[in-house]
Amino acid sequence: MINVTQNAARQLRSLLEEQPRSRGGKGLRVQIGKGGCSGLHYEMALDEKKAGDEVVEQDGVEFFIDNESAEHLRGATLDFRDGLTGVGFHIVNPNASRTCGCGSSFETARPA
């Protein structure tokens, strides 16, 4: 499945701590959507586990990936970056055969 860095887990923990306590069982949903200039793009949101999700646990927090997205993310690394070139979650995806200039969309060798 995907690899999650300690920086990404630390940032997710921080985001979850800001949420109301009544919303337990949340994690970060990492998925692939259709669109963008290269055909596919990454989507991430705080969410709860759904039936059929693959779950990646890192340092006590969970990341959820649906089956369709898992095919495009296999072997990818999710990191959190805080630097001069931007702040946010970042995916390094070995399955991307082409990416757009902004880095938010990509294309794989096999059709979506």
Summary of the structure (lengths in Angstrom):
residues: 112
radius of gyration: 14.0
end to end distance: 18.1
largest distance: 42.7
contacts: 307
relative contact order: 0.25
helix: 17%
strand: 46%
